[in-house]
């Protein structure tokens, strides 16, 4: 199996949505009383943060590749 690059934005998005799902399941099971309006900001905020992390990761990788390309051309 070929290796792939680590993508922290996708990891963060998955963890946030997993947390939302666990909260929903706890509410459905009657273990916790989670208000419905808590899940939406959690998901929206988490996905926004994941997008920012993804864009930052992309920018850092692109800059690193540009530096490597410039040093190899010299």
Secondary structure, DSSP 8 states (H G I E B T S, - for coil): -------HHHHHHHHHHHHHHHHHHHHHHTS----HHHHHHHHHHHHHHHHHHHHHHHHHHHHHHHHHHHHHH-
